[in-house]
Amino acid sequence: DIRMTQSPSTLSASVGDTVTITCRATQNIHHWLAWHQQRPGKAPKVLIFKASKLETGVPSRFSGSGSGTEFTLTISSLQPDDFASYYCQQYTSYPLTFGGGTQIQIK
Amino acid sequence: QVQLVQSATEVTKPGASVKVSCKASGYHFQSYNINWLRQAPGQGLEWLGWIRVSNGNTKYLEHLQDRITLTVDPTTPTTYMELRSLRPDDTAIYFCARTDYADYIDSWGQGTLITVSS
């Protein structure tokens, strides 16, 4: 199985900050990576697919990059709605696997 | 719009079985697959299995495959996840999620809390 590792696991930031989350895969997943946002008590919501493509309706302050085994999610100018948990997920092979998550907290 | 609506919260006992439903609407049901995932309290996301709704083919997480069954009723259209021989560590929120031909999750159900407790 492909193991996904995210860092950091928690991140404290303020409204207006720019933050970056890193995700690493144990083998080459090309660009088959998605990022999901999960607010407390809610289902996840997909933000980015194919490493860098924004899902319809997702604000442009979210961006993704990377390929192969290393990927990043950047959120520019954090908004109050962005304080949530974020998960990377590979879909190059089954079982689909997720990173452990990054929780963005208000500083 | 695409909607995946799941059945309600359940509380059940160790050793019992549970069957969770996921009713789809707003898209051509046969063109996508349905995955099931879970999230234990305070934990991350774990993929459990996948069903190709066009033909009923399934794929399961290896360590669960003797306890889990996914089925589909294309007439309603609803998919079901049954989990048997429940243990306390099966306590989690269970999600269904749609994937396209590239296996990309693009929609999630709202989640169903299953609590296993004596």
Interface residues (C-beta under 8 A of the other chain):
Chain A: W32 A34 H36 A43 P44 K45 V46 F49 K50 E55 Y87 Q89 Y91 Y94 P95 L96 T97 F98 G99 G100 G101
Chain B: N35 L37 G44 L45 E46 W47 W50 K59 L61 E62 F95 T99 A102 D103 Y104 I105 D106 S107 W108 G109 Q110 G111
